[in-house]
Amino acid sequence: MHNHHFLIDYNLKELTEHSTTAWPIALYHTKIRHHRSGYIPLHWHDEFQFVFILEGEAEFHINEETLYVKQGDGIFINSGCLHMAKDANGTACTYVCLNVSPYFITANELFTTFVHPYMHASQTAYILLNQKDHWPKHIYQCIQTIQQLIDETPVYYELELNIQLITIWKSLLQNGFQMKHDARKHDKNERMKHMLNWIHQHYHEKILLQDIARAGQLSRSECCRSFKDILKKSPMHYVNEYRIQQSLILLQETDLTITEIAYQVGFNSTSYFINLFKRIKNTTPLAYRKLKQLDLLQIKQVEEN
């Protein structure tokens, strides 16, 4: 089983190289709570993503919608869609995830007809893969076959792997996609990406609402409405949550003092940083640092034994 941690650039695009083989494809298992943030932060990527829940339940936020995916069920997330995930209902969620480049699904001659239009179907940001239906089970079986092919690499496995991907995609087209494009919804999501991009570049500075709104070419009221619709929170709430998220990296990877970290991530008050950190993470920054140091020590002991 492989745990997967990824890097995200300033505009939330995932930077991790999705390649389990020499091809643009990644297949991995992970526990949501094992991520550095304790959840999968908001991000997007060019790849199509297929997720099946092996244990527990996950809460996904995809563009403007929130949905819950239970053990045995899955979800397809379309290319370029903003999404995040966290454990739901007190469970510790484990899932298997297949990421694959849209350009790897079919031959070039078929891409324009059978893949490209669906990448831009804004009415289909995601498709639920319910275990009660037959066709999602077939997709999961194909993913299991892909895992076996990658692990065992038999003769001509590359051809068989390609067959499995085409089978998955054909099943999705036959059962899930709505071929509609909403230009307003697309523009709204692109503006959100621009605003989040600006926040991620300037989170360590003083940030005003009008700065965020300007990045999305919106009025302050429209900016707030957009954040509320897509992220279910205010712009400044998101800014402070992102600052706390960045502080987790510094707490784990540096010897900076709590005060130094507070100022480095954009807070001008150590006490406010500590209180907000405790409200979000249910612990203090110092206790969090000590816990992560203990976790790292235990991992090293296991590896040495």
VEXDREN-2710 file (C-alpha; in Angstrom, 1 decimal):
% VEXDREN-2710
k/r/px/py/pz
1/MET/0.0/0.0/0.0
2/HIS/1.4/3.4/-0.9
3/ASN/0.5/6.6/0.9
4/HIS/0.4/9.6/-1.4
5/HIS/1.3/13.1/-0.4
6/PHE/1.2/15.8/-3.0
7/LEU/2.6/19.3/-3.5
8/ILE/0.4/22.2/-4.7
9/ASP/1.5/25.3/-6.5
10/TYR/0.3/28.8/-5.9
11/ASN/-2.8/28.4/-8.1
12/LEU/-3.8/25.1/-6.4
13/LYS/-2.6/22.9/-9.3
14/GLU/-1.2/19.7/-8.0
15/LEU/2.5/19.4/-8.7
16/THR/3.0/15.8/-7.9
17/GLU/4.1/13.8/-10.9
18/HIS/1.3/11.3/-11.6
19/SER/3.3/8.4/-12.9
20/THR/3.2/4.9/-11.4
21/THR/4.8/3.5/-14.6
22/ALA/6.6/5.4/-17.4
23/TRP/3.2/6.5/-18.5
24/PRO/1.1/9.5/-17.2
25/ILE/-0.9/7.4/-14.8
26/ALA/-0.8/7.0/-11.0
27/LEU/-2.5/4.4/-8.8
28/TYR/-2.2/4.5/-5.1
29/HIS/-3.9/3.9/-1.7
30/THR/-4.0/6.5/1.0
31/LYS/-5.5/7.4/4.4
32/ILE/-7.0/10.9/4.4
33/ARG/-5.8/11.7/7.9
34/HIS/-2.2/10.7/7.1
35/HIS/-1.9/13.8/4.9
36/ARG/0.2/16.6/6.6
37/SER/-2.9/18.8/7.0
38/GLY/-5.1/15.9/8.3
39/TYR/-7.2/16.3/5.2
40/ILE/-6.7/16.6/1.4
41/PRO/-6.5/20.4/0.8
42/LEU/-8.3/22.2/-2.0
43/HIS/-6.5/21.7/-5.3
44/TRP/-7.0/20.8/-8.9
45/HIS/-5.1/18.9/-11.6
46/ASP/-5.3/18.2/-15.3
47/GLU/-5.7/14.4/-14.8
48/PHE/-9.0/12.6/-14.6
49/GLN/-9.4/11.0/-11.1
50/PHE/-11.2/7.9/-10.0
51/VAL/-11.6/7.3/-6.3
52/PHE/-13.1/4.3/-4.5
53/ILE/-13.6/4.2/-0.7
54/LEU/-12.1/1.1/0.9
55/GLU/-12.8/2.0/4.5
56/GLY/-14.8/4.7/6.3
57/GLU/-16.6/7.7/4.6
58/ALA/-15.3/10.8/2.9
59/GLU/-16.7/14.3/2.5
60/PHE/-15.8/15.8/-0.9
61/HIS/-16.1/19.4/-1.9
62/ILE/-16.1/19.8/-5.7
63/ASN/-16.5/23.2/-7.2
64/GLU/-19.7/24.4/-5.5
65/GLU/-21.0/21.1/-4.2
66/THR/-20.5/19.0/-1.1
67/LEU/-21.1/15.2/-1.2
68/TYR/-20.5/12.2/1.0
69/VAL/-19.0/9.0/-0.4
70/LYS/-19.3/5.8/1.7
71/GLN/-17.3/2.6/1.8
72/GLY/-17.7/0.6/-1.4
73/ASP/-18.8/3.7/-3.4
74/GLY/-16.6/5.8/-5.6
75/ILE/-16.4/9.1/-7.5
76/PHE/-15.0/10.4/-10.8
77/ILE/-13.6/13.9/-10.7
78/ASN/-13.3/15.7/-14.0
79/SER/-10.2/17.5/-15.2
80/GLY/-9.5/21.0/-13.8
81/CYS/-12.1/20.9/-11.1
82/LEU/-11.4/22.4/-7.7
83/HIS/-11.8/19.7/-5.0
84/MET/-10.8/18.7/-1.5
85/ALA/-11.6/15.7/0.8
86/LYS/-11.8/15.0/4.5
87/ASP/-12.9/12.2/6.8
88/ALA/-16.7/12.1/7.4
89/ASN/-18.8/11.2/10.4
90/GLY/-15.9/10.3/12.6
91/THR/-14.5/7.6/10.3
92/ALA/-10.9/7.1/9.2
93/CYS/-11.2/7.0/5.5
94/THR/-8.9/4.9/3.2
95/TYR/-9.3/5.0/-0.5
96/VAL/-7.7/3.8/-3.7
97/CYS/-7.2/6.5/-6.4
98/LEU/-6.5/6.3/-10.1
99/ASN/-5.2/9.5/-11.8
100/VAL/-4.7/9.4/-15.5
101/SER/-3.9/12.1/-18.1
102/PRO/-6.8/12.7/-20.5
103/TYR/-4.3/12.6/-23.4
104/PHE/-3.5/9.0/-22.5
105/ILE/-7.0/7.6/-22.7
106/THR/-7.2/7.1/-26.5
107/ALA/-5.2/7.4/-29.6
108/ASN/-4.8/11.0/-31.0
109/GLU/-7.3/10.3/-33.8
110/LEU/-10.0/9.5/-31.2
111/PHE/-9.2/12.1/-28.6
112/THR/-11.0/15.1/-30.3
113/THR/-14.3/13.1/-30.4
114/PHE/-14.3/10.9/-27.3
115/VAL/-12.2/12.7/-24.7
116/HIS/-11.7/16.5/-25.3
117/PRO/-15.4/17.5/-25.2
118/TYR/-15.9/15.7/-21.9
119/MET/-13.0/17.5/-20.3
120/HIS/-14.9/20.7/-20.7
121/ALA/-18.4/19.5/-19.8
122/SER/-18.9/21.9/-16.9
123/GLN/-22.2/20.3/-16.0
124/THR/-20.2/17.1/-15.1
125/ALA/-17.6/18.1/-12.5
126/TYR/-18.0/14.7/-10.9
127/ILE/-19.9/11.4/-11.3
128/LEU/-20.9/9.3/-8.3
129/LEU/-20.0/5.6/-8.7
130/ASN/-22.6/3.8/-6.6
131/GLN/-21.8/0.2/-5.7
132/LYS/-25.6/-0.6/-6.1
133/ASP/-25.1/-0.1/-9.9
134/HIS/-23.4/-2.7/-12.1
135/TRP/-21.2/-0.4/-14.2
136/PRO/-19.2/1.2/-11.3
137/LYS/-18.3/-2.3/-10.1
138/HIS/-16.9/-3.0/-13.6
139/ILE/-14.7/0.2/-13.3
140/TYR/-13.4/-0.9/-9.9
141/GLN/-12.5/-4.3/-11.3
142/CYS/-10.6/-2.6/-14.1
143/ILE/-8.7/-0.6/-11.6
144/GLN/-7.8/-3.7/-9.6
145/THR/-6.6/-5.3/-12.9
146/ILE/-4.4/-2.2/-13.5
147/GLN/-2.9/-2.5/-10.1
148/GLN/-2.0/-6.1/-10.7
149/LEU/-0.5/-5.3/-14.1
150/ILE/1.6/-2.6/-12.6
151/ASP/2.8/-4.9/-9.8
152/GLU/3.5/-7.9/-11.9
153/THR/4.5/-6.3/-15.3
154/PRO/3.8/-9.4/-17.4
155/VAL/4.7/-9.6/-21.1
156/TYR/2.6/-7.1/-23.1
157/TYR/1.1/-5.6/-19.9
158/GLU/1.3/-2.1/-21.5
159/LEU/-1.3/-3.2/-24.1
160/GLU/-3.6/-4.8/-21.5
161/LEU/-3.3/-1.7/-19.3
162/ASN/-4.4/0.5/-22.2
163/ILE/-7.3/-1.8/-22.8
164/GLN/-8.4/-1.4/-19.2
165/LEU/-8.3/2.4/-19.4
166/ILE/-10.4/2.5/-22.6
167/THR/-12.9/0.1/-21.0
168/ILE/-13.2/2.4/-17.9
169/TRP/-13.7/5.5/-20.1
170/LYS/-16.2/3.8/-22.4
171/SER/-18.2/2.7/-19.4
172/LEU/-18.2/6.3/-18.0
173/LEU/-19.3/7.8/-21.3
174/GLN/-22.1/5.3/-21.6
175/ASN/-23.5/5.8/-18.1
176/GLY/-22.4/9.1/-16.5
177/PHE/-21.7/12.2/-18.6
178/GLN/-23.9/15.1/-19.4
179/MET/-22.6/16.8/-22.4
180/LYS/-23.4/20.4/-21.5
181/HIS/-21.2/23.4/-21.0
182/ASP/-22.2/26.4/-18.8
183/ALA/-20.0/29.3/-19.7
184/ARG/-21.0/31.2/-16.6
185/LYS/-20.2/28.4/-14.3
186/HIS/-16.8/27.9/-16.0
187/ASP/-16.0/31.6/-15.7
188/LYS/-17.0/31.6/-12.0
189/ASN/-14.6/28.7/-11.2
190/GLU/-11.8/30.3/-13.2
191/ARG/-12.2/33.5/-11.3
192/MET/-12.1/31.5/-8.0
193/LYS/-8.8/29.9/-9.1
194/HIS/-7.4/33.4/-9.8
195/MET/-8.4/34.6/-6.4
196/LEU/-7.0/31.6/-4.6
197/ASN/-3.8/31.9/-6.6
198/TRP/-3.4/35.4/-5.4
199/ILE/-4.0/34.4/-1.8
200/HIS/-1.4/31.7/-2.0
201/GLN/1.1/34.1/-3.3
202/HIS/0.5/36.8/-0.7
203/TYR/-0.8/34.9/2.4
204/HIS/2.2/36.1/4.4
205/GLU/1.4/39.7/3.8
206/LYS/-1.4/42.0/4.9
207/ILE/-4.5/41.0/2.9
208/LEU/-7.6/43.1/2.4
209/LEU/-10.9/41.9/0.9
210/GLN/-10.5/44.4/-2.0
211/ASP/-7.2/42.8/-2.9
212/ILE/-8.8/39.3/-3.3
213/ALA/-11.7/40.7/-5.2
214/ARG/-9.4/42.6/-7.6
215/ALA/-7.6/39.3/-8.4
216/GLY/-10.9/37.8/-9.6
217/GLN/-12.1/41.1/-11.3
218/LEU/-15.1/41.2/-9.0
219/SER/-16.7/43.6/-6.6
220/ARG/-16.2/42.9/-2.9
221/SER/-19.8/41.7/-2.6
222/GLU/-19.5/39.4/-5.6
223/CYS/-16.2/38.1/-4.2
224/CYS/-17.8/37.2/-0.9
225/ARG/-20.7/35.6/-2.7
226/SER/-18.4/33.5/-4.9
227/PHE/-16.4/32.2/-1.8
228/LYS/-19.7/31.4/0.0
229/ASP/-21.1/29.5/-3.0
230/ILE/-18.0/27.5/-3.8
231/LEU/-16.0/27.2/-0.5
232/LYS/-18.9/27.7/2.0
233/LYS/-16.8/30.3/3.8
234/SER/-15.8/34.0/3.6
235/PRO/-12.6/35.1/1.8
236/MET/-10.8/36.1/5.1
237/HIS/-11.9/32.8/6.7
238/TYR/-10.2/31.0/3.9
239/VAL/-7.1/33.2/4.2
240/ASN/-6.7/32.4/7.9
241/GLU/-7.3/28.6/7.3
242/TYR/-4.6/28.6/4.6
243/ARG/-2.2/30.4/6.9
244/ILE/-2.8/27.8/9.6
245/GLN/-2.2/25.1/6.9
246/GLN/1.1/26.6/6.0
247/SER/2.1/26.8/9.6
248/LEU/1.8/23.0/9.9
249/ILE/4.7/22.7/7.4
250/LEU/6.9/25.1/9.4
251/LEU/6.0/23.4/12.7
252/GLN/7.1/20.0/11.3
253/GLU/10.1/21.0/9.1
254/THR/11.8/23.9/10.9
255/ASP/13.0/24.9/14.4
256/LEU/11.4/28.3/14.2
257/THR/9.7/29.6/17.4
258/ILE/5.9/29.8/17.5
259/THR/6.1/33.6/17.3
260/GLU/8.4/33.4/14.3
261/ILE/6.0/31.0/12.6
262/ALA/3.0/33.2/13.4
263/TYR/4.6/36.2/11.7
264/GLN/6.0/34.2/8.8
265/VAL/2.6/33.0/7.8
266/GLY/0.9/36.4/8.0
267/PHE/-0.3/36.9/11.5
268/ASN/0.7/40.0/13.4
269/SER/-0.3/38.5/16.8
270/THR/1.1/35.4/18.4
271/SER/-1.8/35.0/20.8
272/TYR/-4.3/35.3/17.9
273/PHE/-2.3/32.7/15.9
274/ILE/-2.4/30.3/18.9
275/ASN/-6.1/30.8/19.6
276/LEU/-7.0/30.3/15.9
277/PHE/-4.7/27.3/15.6
278/LYS/-6.4/25.7/18.6
279/ARG/-9.9/26.4/17.2
280/ILE/-9.1/24.8/13.9
281/LYS/-6.8/21.9/14.9
282/ASN/-8.1/21.3/18.5
283/THR/-4.6/21.6/19.9
284/THR/-1.9/24.2/20.3
285/PRO/1.0/24.7/17.9
286/LEU/3.5/23.5/20.4
287/ALA/1.5/20.4/21.2
288/TYR/1.1/19.7/17.5
289/ARG/4.9/20.0/17.0
290/LYS/5.6/17.6/19.8
291/LEU/3.1/15.1/18.5
292/LYS/4.5/15.1/15.0
293/GLN/8.1/14.7/16.4
294/LEU/6.9/11.7/18.3
295/ASP/5.2/10.3/15.2
296/LEU/8.4/10.7/13.2
297/LEU/10.5/9.0/16.0
298/GLN/8.1/6.0/16.0
299/ILE/8.3/5.7/12.2
300/LYS/12.1/5.7/12.4
301/GLN/12.1/3.0/15.1
302/VAL/9.8/0.8/13.0
303/GLU/12.1/1.3/10.0
304/GLU/15.2/0.4/12.0
305/ASN/13.5/-2.8/13.4
END
